[in-house]
């Protein structure tokens, strides 16, 4: 029976902790290989490894699944003995070297795969480097820029490492030393326009000193709220809450949003906020949003959210919701002005012969807008005068570039040429039944190759085995045999491995079915099971799937690959007694997920082979 990695320890369920847990697991990550390991653990020896943003020491050779014993042998004295190694690390490119030091116990199997991660017996609290540093000061976290309204508070802080005691002196605009500003944090409780500028801190000790980067304070003129900011916000679903809100009565246009502070009122009285932020106000600022140029984030779209966001007097968001009436999204149609601007370019397409291909463009500009599509630059397509171009049955002679001219009375612009690739071969008339070799971090390939064809991607191999009903997964498991997977293994195992291309020795044998247009429908395991396979001779190895964590506004999300559908999610509060999670699970094409509400205290989750 295969057991799985315990990935998550929740110390508390406030949002900050959720974000920290997410960052620690997915950004700072546990070391994935032991220092100086061999095929068997080095009995009776202790080894230390210092990474770019971690220190790891192998304390004992013991059963990696006996976590109570691990907590006995990894004592606080051991953690304290290696603290100086961590506390003198230079700042890392990942930003994961901080003064909030986790003491973690991680167990690994004999192959160096992590098994259990948790805290010591003394608790899961963070520890400070105070008293463990040496040498001259090194700035780990620089002060960040601030933007506040007149009368709001502004705070700058620095995180530094070095031999104690450390001394601080803040200065304004380079030369104006601030009397009494001698701590790691500088607070300006009531910032006004004459305090806008650059703030910098000198950190020093007996061995030397260093200056931080200048952090800019922007103070927006205008009346600050005394109760709270009630705002109307236009944005798409991928844009975060704008901060800070503009002064009362003012409007700010960002790269992918528009915000207007409508009133100074209680930010927790949302019913009143819905009364004062009327549809007329939203409509009055729609032209500002609808004439935004395309943003680097891709978050300027024609799906415009009308949001009411309330903020406290310090500009922190309190409540976010919708107006009293109307749909959640609104179109820019009728609100644009000026010549056409392309917001979303047509994307390249790759289809099999006989499949449909669709190109589309999203435009902002004064109505009416006109469209004309062309093939390979000069061949104007008769009747192709809409924002979307559909080729219902694409064949090889239609492969090439497709471009659209968009124009109105004020001017015109051409889209980028989008390339259509038409794969020759037999297209499916029922659906594509495919064998796919990939690791858990590689997405499902699209489109599938023609029937009988094989395609080798950068991090996958896919073969279309049959043309059959894509909803009959039992039949798919019958026709996609282990012999087919074995025949494809040399192609996958010859792929080059890079740091980010998801080619690993944990090879999934997956069956993916697609409809006749190449859209994936069902993803599952081979009939022989969901185990991973190794490139060493192609043998099957049962390995632990990865349990991922993400933080939300109210819940914590847990997810794992659909290729591990024969594993069950379990929870525990003490790492001894485990109970299967019986709440609702959601399954999309590539992942199984669960939303866990706040539990309080220490809480652990794992996957267990069923």
Beta strands, then each sheet from edge to edge (+ up, - down):
strand 1: 8-10
strand 2: 47-50
strand 3: 55-58
strand 4: 104-108
strand 5: 114-119
strand 6: 138-141
strand 7: 146-149
strand 8: 154-157
strand 9: 159-161
strand 10: 167-172
strand 11: 176-177
strand 12: 185-188
strand 13: 197-205
strand 14: 208-211
strand 15: 215-220
strand 16: 229-235
strand 17: 251-253
strand 18: 257-264
strand 19: 304-311
strand 20: 317-322
strand 21: 329-330
strand 22: 341-344
strand 23: 349-352
strand 24: 357-360
strand 25: 362-364
strand 26: 370-375
strand 27: 379-380
strand 28: 388-391
strand 29: 400-408
strand 30: 411-414
strand 31: 418-423
strand 32: 432-438
strand 33: 454-456
strand 34: 460-467
strand 35: 508-514
strand 36: 520-525
strand 37: 532-533
strand 38: 540-541
strand 39: 548-551
strand 40: 556-561
strand 41: 567-572
strand 42: 579-580
strand 43: 585-587
strand 44: 591-596
strand 45: 603-609
sheet 1: 1+ 45- 41+ 42-
sheet 2: 2+ 3-
sheet 3: 4+ 5-
sheet 4: 6+ 9-
sheet 5: 7+ 15+ 13- 10+ 11-
sheet 6: 7+ 15+ 13- 14+
sheet 7: 8+ 12-
sheet 8: 17+ 18- 16+ 19- 20+
sheet 9: 17+ 18- 16+ 19- 21+
sheet 10: 22+ 25-
sheet 11: 23+ 31+ 29- 26+ 27-
sheet 12: 23+ 31+ 29- 30+
sheet 13: 24+ 28-
sheet 14: 33+ 34- 32+ 35- 36+
sheet 15: 37+ 38-
sheet 16: 39+ 40- 44+ 43-
end
